[in-house]
Amino acid sequence: MDVQTFKQEIAAALKAYDRYVVCLEKDTETCKASLYSLMEKAIRAYENRAPGLRHGIALDKHLTVILSQTDGERPLCGIYFNLRSPYQRKAPSKGPARSPKSPPSGGTAPPAPAD
């Protein structure tokens, strides 16, 4: 098994990348080189996986390649684009949980209410 085994999947991914994905860090040729490199890593991971494991995975910041064991001779190949938007809002970070009676860090506890 080598990279050429998955030439149809690579061609489809590059066509989709060229047509639909806007990435300022990777042009189509850079994406192609990354995809071939990641495919080689995924094949090595798949061929050297531990007993009982079914996948070989390789990824970088923009691409993920997964080879999954099937009942046939050839593994299933998945190529995913790790997409994000610069316009996506970040979820507000929550501070560490504290009990309602504990004082905030660095402060003092408020006086106890008088009965």
Sequence and secondary structure as in RCSB ss.txt:
>XXXX:A:sequence
MDVQTFKQEIAAALKAYDRYVVCLEKDTETCKASLYSLMEKAIRAYENRAPGLRHGIALDKHLTVILSQTDGERP
LCGIYFNLRSPYQRKAPSKGPARSPKSPPSGGTAPPAPAD
>XXXX:A:secstr
  GGGGHHHHHHHHHHHHHH   SS  HHHHHHHHHHHHHHHHHHHHT  TT  EEEEE SSEEEEEE  SSSS 
EEEEEE    TT            TTS  TTS        
